[in-house]
């Protein structure tokens, strides 16, 4: 055997050698380098963990998780709004029931806003402001709210069923139940408090005026319709593949899952502003015409936020669970035996 020839350098010539950095997987945490220098994976592939898949905000911090995929509404702001509505509803109800100074201030404010302090039944509106106030008060009735919500429910249900959404029925059903829950929640509060109206009389059924049923019906009905419109906007029709995929014999047919589009932020906030102006006009019309006190309207809005939060949750749930049911998992297939070779011809 021939030995490998050694180097001609002596031991004294060899100095200490420092380790040199190598590119590749060792440089996986170098920031600002693509490929092997990715801060998440050394091979450039997308990360498996949800934390690594999050996008960063404008300032480089992790982005805010939205309430629903199709709406630019942060979850934290949603919880703050719901918590504030609950606290304000409890405070207003307590002040109305205790005949506090806030209730007295509310009554003085109502007499300043309303026409002559009270409006008798059958009052004929003559001025433009009175006609506008009466029109705003009428927009809170069931006759105006129910057709708008029914149209939104029909379109949302048809659109969700058309794109084969798994929970297409959840947002329309929740919106209808939210509107139906308004009289079930308002009537007990009116019977418990028994607050008289601005004209000194009570409702014919013997109940009070707090909270306002018209204001709650308008806020829940129009708000649920807006959420259903956003739900319909967020659903995108699945794109058919340009080339039909090859399906193995006996395999279940593959269905294309509907995608979720993000509603433009400007369109969302303009819609919210229009909804707020509409409800403000309805509430002002109810107070101007002497149908309700201002605290009646404010308490109804707080109650409506709780019902609309259920509708928003249903929209988020339906948009998150938007993929078809997974196919049943198959066990590992045993390896196929190679065919027995034929005997050679003799």
Short mmCIF file of the C-alpha atoms (twelve columns), coordinates in Angstrom:
data_MODEL
# 
_entry.id   MODEL 
# 
loop_
_atom_site.group_PDB 
_atom_site.id 
_atom_site.type_symbol 
_atom_site.label_atom_id 
_atom_site.label_alt_id 
_atom_site.label_comp_id 
_atom_site.label_asym_id 
_atom_site.label_seq_id 
_atom_site.Cartn_x 
_atom_site.Cartn_y 
_atom_site.Cartn_z 
_atom_site.pdbx_PDB_model_num 
ATOM 1   C CA . UNK A 1   0.000    0.000   0.000   1 
ATOM 2   C CA . UNK A 2   1.150    3.490   -0.781  1 
ATOM 3   C CA . UNK A 3   0.860    6.023   1.987   1 
ATOM 4   C CA . UNK A 4   -0.547   9.471   1.409   1 
ATOM 5   C CA . UNK A 5   2.330    11.950  1.060   1 
ATOM 6   C CA . UNK A 6   2.436    14.444  3.919   1 
ATOM 7   C CA . UNK A 7   2.918    18.163  3.524   1 
ATOM 8   C CA . UNK A 8   6.481    19.426  3.434   1 
ATOM 9   C CA . UNK A 9   5.716    22.113  6.066   1 
ATOM 10  C CA . UNK A 10  7.145    21.631  9.500   1 
ATOM 11  C CA . UNK A 11  5.253    21.927  12.749  1 
ATOM 12  C CA . UNK A 12  6.904    25.211  13.578  1 
ATOM 13  C CA . UNK A 13  5.559    26.825  10.388  1 
ATOM 14  C CA . UNK A 14  1.900    26.052  11.213  1 
ATOM 15  C CA . UNK A 15  0.329    28.852  13.283  1 
ATOM 16  C CA . UNK A 16  -2.985   28.977  15.136  1 
ATOM 17  C CA . UNK A 17  -5.947   28.975  12.760  1 
ATOM 18  C CA . UNK A 18  -9.150   30.849  13.726  1 
ATOM 19  C CA . UNK A 19  -12.494  29.455  12.574  1 
ATOM 20  C CA . UNK A 20  -13.861  31.279  9.555   1 
ATOM 21  C CA . UNK A 21  -17.588  32.059  9.266   1 
ATOM 22  C CA . UNK A 22  -19.286  30.065  6.554   1 
ATOM 23  C CA . UNK A 23  -22.339  31.071  4.620   1 
ATOM 24  C CA . UNK A 24  -25.299  28.763  4.629   1 
ATOM 25  C CA . UNK A 25  -27.270  27.394  7.558   1 
ATOM 26  C CA . UNK A 26  -24.840  28.857  10.086  1 
ATOM 27  C CA . UNK A 27  -25.882  32.375  9.022   1 
ATOM 28  C CA . UNK A 28  -29.601  31.663  9.467   1 
ATOM 29  C CA . UNK A 29  -30.132  34.522  11.934  1 
ATOM 30  C CA . UNK A 30  -28.427  37.267  9.973   1 
ATOM 31  C CA . UNK A 31  -31.065  39.930  9.463   1 
ATOM 32  C CA . UNK A 32  -31.547  41.632  6.172   1 
ATOM 33  C CA . UNK A 33  -30.303  38.750  4.044   1 
ATOM 34  C CA . UNK A 34  -32.674  36.718  1.945   1 
ATOM 35  C CA . UNK A 35  -32.540  32.999  1.458   1 
ATOM 36  C CA . UNK A 36  -30.274  31.452  4.030   1 
ATOM 37  C CA . UNK A 37  -30.118  34.727  5.967   1 
ATOM 38  C CA . UNK A 38  -33.832  34.788  6.732   1 
ATOM 39  C CA . UNK A 39  -34.477  35.467  10.420  1 
ATOM 40  C CA . UNK A 40  -37.085  32.695  10.497  1 
ATOM 41  C CA . UNK A 41  -35.879  29.781  8.393   1 
ATOM 42  C CA . UNK A 42  -32.408  29.019  7.079   1 
ATOM 43  C CA . UNK A 43  -33.663  27.466  3.851   1 
ATOM 44  C CA . UNK A 44  -35.936  30.368  2.885   1 
ATOM 45  C CA . UNK A 45  -39.170  28.403  3.230   1 
ATOM 46  C CA . UNK A 46  -42.198  29.922  5.030   1 
ATOM 47  C CA . UNK A 47  -42.302  29.270  8.778   1 
ATOM 48  C CA . UNK A 48  -44.659  26.731  10.304  1 
ATOM 49  C CA . UNK A 49  -45.461  28.633  13.506  1 
ATOM 50  C CA . UNK A 50  -48.167  31.357  13.552  1 
ATOM 51  C CA . UNK A 51  -45.784  33.800  15.247  1 
ATOM 52  C CA . UNK A 52  -43.337  33.615  12.372  1 
ATOM 53  C CA . UNK A 53  -46.098  34.061  9.821   1 
ATOM 54  C CA . UNK A 54  -47.398  37.331  11.278  1 
ATOM 55  C CA . UNK A 55  -46.917  40.466  9.315   1 
ATOM 56  C CA . UNK A 56  -45.387  43.491  10.899  1 
ATOM 57  C CA . UNK A 57  -47.139  46.776  11.342  1 
ATOM 58  C CA . UNK A 58  -46.059  50.122  9.967   1 
ATOM 59  C CA . UNK A 59  -43.588  50.660  12.775  1 
ATOM 60  C CA . UNK A 60  -42.135  47.153  12.617  1 
ATOM 61  C CA . UNK A 61  -44.149  45.808  15.561  1 
ATOM 62  C CA . UNK A 62  -46.424  42.807  15.155  1 
ATOM 63  C CA . UNK A 63  -49.660  43.690  13.379  1 
ATOM 64  C CA . UNK A 64  -52.971  44.015  15.221  1 
ATOM 65  C CA . UNK A 65  -55.232  40.997  14.955  1 
ATOM 66  C CA . UNK A 66  -58.527  42.027  13.313  1 
ATOM 67  C CA . UNK A 67  -61.885  40.960  14.629  1 
ATOM 68  C CA . UNK A 68  -62.865  39.382  11.336  1 
ATOM 69  C CA . UNK A 69  -60.628  38.725  8.320   1 
ATOM 70  C CA . UNK A 70  -62.667  40.954  6.009   1 
ATOM 71  C CA . UNK A 71  -63.048  43.988  8.301   1 
ATOM 72  C CA . UNK A 72  -60.298  46.401  9.390   1 
ATOM 73  C CA . UNK A 73  -61.562  46.461  12.982  1 
ATOM 74  C CA . UNK A 74  -59.038  45.564  15.714  1 
ATOM 75  C CA . UNK A 75  -60.085  43.075  18.369  1 
ATOM 76  C CA . UNK A 76  -58.850  45.296  21.203  1 
ATOM 77  C CA . UNK A 77  -60.946  48.253  20.059  1 
ATOM 78  C CA . UNK A 78  -63.953  45.957  19.733  1 
ATOM 79  C CA . UNK A 79  -63.605  44.783  23.338  1 
ATOM 80  C CA . UNK A 80  -63.201  48.367  24.551  1 
ATOM 81  C CA . UNK A 81  -66.374  49.469  22.743  1 
ATOM 82  C CA . UNK A 82  -68.425  46.549  24.090  1 
ATOM 83  C CA . UNK A 83  -67.142  47.040  27.639  1 
ATOM 84  C CA . UNK A 84  -67.842  50.762  27.505  1 
ATOM 85  C CA . UNK A 85  -71.378  50.153  26.221  1 
ATOM 86  C CA . UNK A 86  -72.138  47.730  29.057  1 
ATOM 87  C CA . UNK A 87  -70.797  50.139  31.685  1 
ATOM 88  C CA . UNK A 88  -72.698  53.100  30.247  1 
ATOM 89  C CA . UNK A 89  -75.939  51.099  30.030  1 
ATOM 90  C CA . UNK A 90  -75.700  50.104  33.691  1 
ATOM 91  C CA . UNK A 91  -74.927  53.703  34.707  1 
ATOM 92  C CA . UNK A 92  -77.813  55.232  32.738  1 
ATOM 93  C CA . UNK A 93  -80.301  52.629  33.971  1 
ATOM 94  C CA . UNK A 94  -79.251  53.276  37.557  1 
ATOM 95  C CA . UNK A 95  -79.592  57.045  37.143  1 
ATOM 96  C CA . UNK A 96  -83.043  56.741  35.588  1 
ATOM 97  C CA . UNK A 97  -84.295  54.332  38.253  1 
ATOM 98  C CA . UNK A 98  -82.925  56.436  41.148  1 
ATOM 99  C CA . UNK A 99  -84.443  59.767  39.963  1 
ATOM 100 C CA . UNK A 100 -80.958  61.270  40.141  1 
ATOM 101 C CA . UNK A 101 -79.906  64.807  39.133  1 
ATOM 102 C CA . UNK A 102 -78.816  63.369  35.782  1 
ATOM 103 C CA . UNK A 103 -82.421  62.409  35.088  1 
ATOM 104 C CA . UNK A 104 -83.568  65.929  35.965  1 
ATOM 105 C CA . UNK A 105 -80.945  67.387  33.639  1 
ATOM 106 C CA . UNK A 106 -82.091  65.003  30.920  1 
ATOM 107 C CA . UNK A 107 -85.679  66.206  31.257  1 
ATOM 108 C CA . UNK A 108 -84.679  69.888  31.098  1 
ATOM 109 C CA . UNK A 109 -82.603  69.210  27.985  1 
ATOM 110 C CA . UNK A 110 -85.479  67.384  26.351  1 
ATOM 111 C CA . UNK A 111 -87.867  70.297  26.988  1 
ATOM 112 C CA . UNK A 112 -85.342  72.667  25.399  1 
ATOM 113 C CA . UNK A 113 -84.995  70.496  22.291  1 
ATOM 114 C CA . UNK A 114 -88.627  69.462  21.843  1 
ATOM 115 C CA . UNK A 115 -91.296  71.747  20.423  1 
ATOM 116 C CA . UNK A 116 -93.113  73.541  23.269  1 
ATOM 117 C CA . UNK A 117 -92.067  70.877  25.760  1 
ATOM 118 C CA . UNK A 118 -94.646  68.345  24.587  1 
ATOM 119 C CA . UNK A 119 -96.255  67.322  21.340  1 
ATOM 120 C CA . UNK A 120 -99.891  66.193  21.528  1 
ATOM 121 C CA . UNK A 121 -101.035 63.264  19.468  1 
ATOM 122 C CA . UNK A 122 -102.059 64.180  15.953  1 
ATOM 123 C CA . UNK A 123 -99.780  67.225  15.896  1 
ATOM 124 C CA . UNK A 124 -99.548  68.560  12.359  1 
ATOM 125 C CA . UNK A 125 -95.980  69.334  11.305  1 
ATOM 126 C CA . UNK A 126 -95.744  72.507  9.266   1 
ATOM 127 C CA . UNK A 127 -92.151  73.683  9.324   1 
ATOM 128 C CA . UNK A 128 -89.285  72.067  7.488   1 
ATOM 129 C CA . UNK A 129 -87.472  71.143  10.710  1 
ATOM 130 C CA . UNK A 130 -90.575  69.471  12.087  1 
ATOM 131 C CA . UNK A 131 -91.087  67.481  8.896   1 
ATOM 132 C CA . UNK A 132 -87.440  66.425  8.910   1 
ATOM 133 C CA . UNK A 133 -87.643  65.390  12.563  1 
ATOM 134 C CA . UNK A 134 -90.796  63.377  11.934  1 
ATOM 135 C CA . UNK A 135 -89.154  61.645  8.980   1 
ATOM 136 C CA . UNK A 136 -86.132  60.757  11.107  1 
ATOM 137 C CA . UNK A 137 -88.353  59.349  13.831  1 
ATOM 138 C CA . UNK A 138 -90.239  57.247  11.280  1 
ATOM 139 C CA . UNK A 139 -86.977  55.710  10.047  1 
ATOM 140 C CA . UNK A 140 -86.698  53.928  13.392  1 
ATOM 141 C CA . UNK A 141 -89.944  52.028  12.925  1 
ATOM 142 C CA . UNK A 142 -90.210  48.375  11.985  1 
ATOM 143 C CA . UNK A 143 -91.821  49.338  8.670   1 
ATOM 144 C CA . UNK A 144 -88.561  50.982  7.538   1 
ATOM 145 C CA . UNK A 145 -86.002  48.767  9.289   1 
ATOM 146 C CA . UNK A 146 -87.397  45.327  8.491   1 
ATOM 147 C CA . UNK A 147 -87.237  45.577  4.652   1 
ATOM 148 C CA . UNK A 148 -83.644  46.841  4.773   1 
ATOM 149 C CA . UNK A 149 -82.504  44.014  7.025   1 
ATOM 150 C CA . UNK A 150 -84.488  41.417  5.062   1 
ATOM 151 C CA . UNK A 151 -82.754  42.466  1.843   1 
ATOM 152 C CA . UNK A 152 -79.313  42.277  3.483   1 
ATOM 153 C CA . UNK A 153 -80.107  38.863  4.991   1 
ATOM 154 C CA . UNK A 154 -81.273  37.492  1.635   1 
ATOM 155 C CA . UNK A 155 -78.234  38.737  -0.281  1 
ATOM 156 C CA . UNK A 156 -75.770  37.512  2.361   1 
ATOM 157 C CA . UNK A 157 -77.377  34.070  2.579   1 
ATOM 158 C CA . UNK A 158 -77.512  33.670  -1.203  1 
ATOM 159 C CA . UNK A 159 -73.931  34.827  -1.645  1 
ATOM 160 C CA . UNK A 160 -72.575  32.583  1.107   1 
ATOM 161 C CA . UNK A 161 -74.433  29.562  -0.225  1 
ATOM 162 C CA . UNK A 162 -73.309  30.335  -3.774  1 
ATOM 163 C CA . UNK A 163 -69.613  30.256  -2.878  1 
ATOM 164 C CA . UNK A 164 -70.127  27.131  -0.719  1 
ATOM 165 C CA . UNK A 165 -69.223  28.719  2.579   1 
ATOM 166 C CA . UNK A 166 -69.469  26.208  5.386   1 
ATOM 167 C CA . UNK A 167 -71.229  28.582  7.830   1 
ATOM 168 C CA . UNK A 168 -73.083  30.695  5.270   1 
ATOM 169 C CA . UNK A 169 -76.257  30.556  7.365   1 
ATOM 170 C CA . UNK A 170 -74.713  31.833  10.627  1 
ATOM 171 C CA . UNK A 171 -74.476  35.630  9.982   1 
ATOM 172 C CA . UNK A 172 -77.973  35.982  8.435   1 
ATOM 173 C CA . UNK A 173 -79.556  33.924  11.212  1 
ATOM 174 C CA . UNK A 174 -77.741  35.868  13.947  1 
ATOM 175 C CA . UNK A 175 -78.800  39.193  12.421  1 
ATOM 176 C CA . UNK A 176 -82.449  38.114  12.336  1 
ATOM 177 C CA . UNK A 177 -82.300  36.863  15.924  1 
ATOM 178 C CA . UNK A 178 -80.643  40.112  17.066  1 
ATOM 179 C CA . UNK A 179 -83.494  42.179  15.665  1 
ATOM 180 C CA . UNK A 180 -86.021  39.812  17.202  1 
ATOM 181 C CA . UNK A 181 -84.318  40.137  20.588  1 
ATOM 182 C CA . UNK A 182 -84.914  43.910  20.711  1 
ATOM 183 C CA . UNK A 183 -88.515  43.770  21.999  1 
ATOM 184 C CA . UNK A 184 -87.626  40.865  24.297  1 
ATOM 185 C CA . UNK A 185 -85.026  43.051  26.041  1 
ATOM 186 C CA . UNK A 186 -86.678  46.467  25.798  1 
ATOM 187 C CA . UNK A 187 -90.129  45.493  27.090  1 
ATOM 188 C CA . UNK A 188 -88.944  44.172  30.508  1 
ATOM 189 C CA . UNK A 189 -86.853  47.290  31.091  1 
ATOM 190 C CA . UNK A 190 -89.794  49.537  30.266  1 
ATOM 191 C CA . UNK A 191 -92.088  47.592  32.590  1 
ATOM 192 C CA . UNK A 192 -89.524  47.635  35.407  1 
ATOM 193 C CA . UNK A 193 -88.659  51.338  35.298  1 
ATOM 194 C CA . UNK A 194 -92.024  52.736  34.189  1 
ATOM 195 C CA . UNK A 195 -90.618  56.107  33.179  1 
ATOM 196 C CA . UNK A 196 -93.294  58.469  31.815  1 
ATOM 197 C CA . UNK A 197 -92.875  60.143  28.457  1 
ATOM 198 C CA . UNK A 198 -92.085  63.811  27.756  1 
ATOM 199 C CA . UNK A 199 -95.806  64.595  27.594  1 
ATOM 200 C CA . UNK A 200 -96.344  63.138  31.085  1 
ATOM 201 C CA . UNK A 201 -98.207  60.068  29.892  1 
ATOM 202 C CA . UNK A 202 -97.132  56.453  29.652  1 
ATOM 203 C CA . UNK A 203 -97.494  54.007  26.826  1 
ATOM 204 C CA . UNK A 204 -100.963 52.546  26.355  1 
ATOM 205 C CA . UNK A 205 -99.766  49.113  27.530  1 
ATOM 206 C CA . UNK A 206 -98.763  50.576  30.893  1 
ATOM 207 C CA . UNK A 207 -95.011  50.365  30.294  1 
ATOM 208 C CA . UNK A 208 -92.537  53.220  30.486  1 
ATOM 209 C CA . UNK A 209 -90.448  54.983  27.889  1 
ATOM 210 C CA . UNK A 210 -86.937  53.836  28.833  1 
ATOM 211 C CA . UNK A 211 -85.253  52.538  26.715  1 
ATOM 212 C CA . UNK A 212 -86.516  53.618  23.304  1 
ATOM 213 C CA . UNK A 213 -87.740  50.753  21.158  1 
ATOM 214 C CA . UNK A 214 -87.506  52.774  17.942  1 
ATOM 215 C CA . UNK A 215 -83.896  53.777  18.584  1 
ATOM 216 C CA . UNK A 216 -82.885  50.210  19.455  1 
ATOM 217 C CA . UNK A 217 -84.679  48.777  16.420  1 
ATOM 218 C CA . UNK A 218 -82.982  51.250  14.095  1 
ATOM 219 C CA . UNK A 219 -79.507  50.752  15.551  1 
ATOM 220 C CA . UNK A 220 -79.692  46.948  15.498  1 
ATOM 221 C CA . UNK A 221 -81.440  46.675  12.128  1 
ATOM 222 C CA . UNK A 222 -79.257  49.088  10.166  1 
ATOM 223 C CA . UNK A 223 -76.084  48.015  11.973  1 
ATOM 224 C CA . UNK A 224 -76.718  44.340  11.256  1 
ATOM 225 C CA . UNK A 225 -77.440  45.204  7.620   1 
ATOM 226 C CA . UNK A 226 -74.076  46.979  7.383   1 
ATOM 227 C CA . UNK A 227 -72.264  43.976  8.862   1 
ATOM 228 C CA . UNK A 228 -73.993  41.660  6.394   1 
ATOM 229 C CA . UNK A 229 -72.996  43.939  3.518   1 
ATOM 230 C CA . UNK A 230 -69.398  43.767  4.723   1 
ATOM 231 C CA . UNK A 231 -69.742  39.982  4.988   1 
ATOM 232 C CA . UNK A 232 -70.960  39.817  1.383   1 
ATOM 233 C CA . UNK A 233 -68.117  42.089  0.288   1 
ATOM 234 C CA . UNK A 234 -65.502  39.941  2.013   1 
ATOM 235 C CA . UNK A 235 -66.523  36.741  0.233   1 
ATOM 236 C CA . UNK A 236 -64.722  36.284  -3.062  1 
ATOM 237 C CA . UNK A 237 -65.885  33.752  -5.602  1 
ATOM 238 C CA . UNK A 238 -63.308  30.916  -5.887  1 
ATOM 239 C CA . UNK A 239 -61.238  31.140  -9.028  1 
ATOM 240 C CA . UNK A 240 -61.372  28.062  -11.222 1 
ATOM 241 C CA . UNK A 241 -57.899  26.660  -11.942 1 
ATOM 242 C CA . UNK A 242 -56.623  27.129  -15.484 1 
ATOM 243 C CA . UNK A 243 -55.651  23.469  -15.681 1 
ATOM 244 C CA . UNK A 244 -57.796  20.757  -14.172 1 
ATOM 245 C CA . UNK A 245 -55.834  18.875  -11.489 1 
ATOM 246 C CA . UNK A 246 -55.315  15.171  -11.937 1 
ATOM 247 C CA . UNK A 247 -57.386  13.158  -9.481  1 
ATOM 248 C CA . UNK A 248 -56.413  9.625   -8.609  1 
ATOM 249 C CA . UNK A 249 -59.063  6.946   -9.188  1 
ATOM 250 C CA . UNK A 250 -61.245  6.531   -6.118  1 
ATOM 251 C CA . UNK A 251 -60.060  9.790   -4.477  1 
ATOM 252 C CA . UNK A 252 -62.721  12.267  -3.227  1 
ATOM 253 C CA . UNK A 253 -63.293  15.298  -5.455  1 
ATOM 254 C CA . UNK A 254 -61.375  18.391  -4.396  1 
ATOM 255 C CA . UNK A 255 -63.324  21.605  -3.781  1 
ATOM 256 C CA . UNK A 256 -61.873  25.076  -4.126  1 
ATOM 257 C CA . UNK A 257 -62.179  26.993  -0.843  1 
ATOM 258 C CA . UNK A 258 -63.555  30.537  -1.096  1 
ATOM 259 C CA . UNK A 259 -61.070  33.270  -0.340  1 
ATOM 260 C CA . UNK A 260 -61.672  36.288  1.895   1 
ATOM 261 C CA . UNK A 261 -61.098  39.799  0.651   1 
ATOM 262 C CA . UNK A 262 -60.245  42.625  2.997   1 
ATOM 263 C CA . UNK A 263 -62.753  45.446  2.909   1 
ATOM 264 C CA . UNK A 264 -61.061  48.766  2.104   1 
ATOM 265 C CA . UNK A 265 -60.456  50.774  5.234   1 
ATOM 266 C CA . UNK A 266 -61.888  53.965  3.730   1 
ATOM 267 C CA . UNK A 267 -65.097  52.215  2.658   1 
ATOM 268 C CA . UNK A 268 -65.504  50.677  6.110   1 
ATOM 269 C CA . UNK A 269 -65.078  53.910  8.046   1 
ATOM 270 C CA . UNK A 270 -67.264  55.909  5.644   1 
ATOM 271 C CA . UNK A 271 -69.985  53.283  6.093   1 
ATOM 272 C CA . UNK A 272 -69.621  53.513  9.872   1 
ATOM 273 C CA . UNK A 273 -69.869  57.312  9.691   1 
ATOM 274 C CA . UNK A 274 -73.030  57.089  7.577   1 
ATOM 275 C CA . UNK A 275 -74.549  54.616  10.053  1 
ATOM 276 C CA . UNK A 276 -73.723  56.912  12.973  1 
ATOM 277 C CA . UNK A 277 -75.268  59.929  11.229  1 
ATOM 278 C CA . UNK A 278 -78.409  57.935  10.417  1 
ATOM 279 C CA . UNK A 279 -78.917  56.813  14.002  1 
ATOM 280 C CA . UNK A 280 -78.128  60.295  15.303  1 
ATOM 281 C CA . UNK A 281 -80.813  61.728  13.023  1 
ATOM 282 C CA . UNK A 282 -83.319  59.133  14.230  1 
ATOM 283 C CA . UNK A 283 -82.536  59.841  17.874  1 
ATOM 284 C CA . UNK A 284 -82.728  63.595  17.371  1 
ATOM 285 C CA . UNK A 285 -86.053  63.201  15.600  1 
ATOM 286 C CA . UNK A 286 -87.459  61.157  18.489  1 
ATOM 287 C CA . UNK A 287 -86.399  63.804  21.000  1 
ATOM 288 C CA . UNK A 288 -87.413  66.769  18.836  1 
ATOM 289 C CA . UNK A 289 -90.917  65.417  18.303  1 
ATOM 290 C CA . UNK A 290 -91.293  64.678  22.011  1 
ATOM 291 C CA . UNK A 291 -91.524  60.907  21.694  1 
ATOM 292 C CA . UNK A 292 -88.595  60.061  24.012  1 
ATOM 293 C CA . UNK A 293 -86.111  61.561  26.451  1 
ATOM 294 C CA . UNK A 294 -82.440  61.821  25.398  1 
ATOM 295 C CA . UNK A 295 -81.404  59.163  27.934  1 
ATOM 296 C CA . UNK A 296 -83.963  56.796  26.427  1 
ATOM 297 C CA . UNK A 297 -82.175  57.007  23.095  1 
ATOM 298 C CA . UNK A 298 -78.696  56.772  24.611  1 
ATOM 299 C CA . UNK A 299 -79.597  53.694  26.631  1 
ATOM 300 C CA . UNK A 300 -81.016  52.032  23.520  1 
ATOM 301 C CA . UNK A 301 -77.774  52.622  21.649  1 
ATOM 302 C CA . UNK A 302 -75.777  50.968  24.425  1 
ATOM 303 C CA . UNK A 303 -78.105  47.978  24.347  1 
ATOM 304 C CA . UNK A 304 -77.764  47.794  20.573  1 
ATOM 305 C CA . UNK A 305 -73.981  47.544  20.793  1 
ATOM 306 C CA . UNK A 306 -74.339  44.293  22.741  1 
ATOM 307 C CA . UNK A 307 -76.625  42.775  20.112  1 
ATOM 308 C CA . UNK A 308 -74.454  43.954  17.237  1 
ATOM 309 C CA . UNK A 309 -71.402  42.378  18.873  1 
ATOM 310 C CA . UNK A 310 -73.103  38.987  18.468  1 
ATOM 311 C CA . UNK A 311 -73.639  39.685  14.765  1 
ATOM 312 C CA . UNK A 312 -70.007  40.744  14.369  1 
ATOM 313 C CA . UNK A 313 -68.878  37.535  16.080  1 
ATOM 314 C CA . UNK A 314 -70.979  35.441  13.691  1 
ATOM 315 C CA . UNK A 315 -69.477  37.225  10.680  1 
ATOM 316 C CA . UNK A 316 -65.967  36.586  11.968  1 
ATOM 317 C CA . UNK A 317 -66.743  32.957  12.692  1 
ATOM 318 C CA . UNK A 318 -68.171  32.365  9.223   1 
ATOM 319 C CA . UNK A 319 -65.194  34.013  7.517   1 
ATOM 320 C CA . UNK A 320 -62.620  32.121  9.572   1 
ATOM 321 C CA . UNK A 321 -64.201  28.701  9.059   1 
ATOM 322 C CA . UNK A 322 -64.346  29.108  5.286   1 
ATOM 323 C CA . UNK A 323 -62.747  25.905  4.055   1 
ATOM 324 C CA . UNK A 324 -64.522  22.718  2.993   1 
ATOM 325 C CA . UNK A 325 -64.562  19.693  5.249   1 
ATOM 326 C CA . UNK A 326 -61.243  17.811  5.125   1 
ATOM 327 C CA . UNK A 327 -61.163  14.450  3.423   1 
ATOM 328 C CA . UNK A 328 -60.821  11.404  5.686   1 
ATOM 329 C CA . UNK A 329 -57.203  10.595  6.427   1 
ATOM 330 C CA . UNK A 330 -55.858  7.439   4.913   1 
ATOM 331 C CA . UNK A 331 -53.445  5.127   6.614   1 
ATOM 332 C CA . UNK A 332 -49.995  4.381   5.268   1 
ATOM 333 C CA . UNK A 333 -50.146  2.263   2.159   1 
ATOM 334 C CA . UNK A 334 -47.997  -0.903  2.198   1 
ATOM 335 C CA . UNK A 335 -45.262  -0.999  -0.416  1 
ATOM 336 C CA . UNK A 336 -46.162  -2.818  -3.557  1 
ATOM 337 C CA . UNK A 337 -44.274  -5.986  -4.291  1 
ATOM 338 C CA . UNK A 338 -42.337  -6.072  -7.518  1 
ATOM 339 C CA . UNK A 339 -43.727  -8.485  -10.090 1 
ATOM 340 C CA . UNK A 340 -42.091  -11.867 -10.252 1 
ATOM 341 C CA . UNK A 341 -39.777  -12.023 -13.263 1 
ATOM 342 C CA . UNK A 342 -40.726  -14.532 -15.884 1 
ATOM 343 C CA . UNK A 343 -38.412  -17.516 -16.304 1 
ATOM 344 C CA . UNK A 344 -35.956  -17.116 -19.163 1 
ATOM 345 C CA . UNK A 345 -36.755  -18.855 -22.401 1 
ATOM 346 C CA . UNK A 346 -34.750  -21.952 -22.998 1 
# 
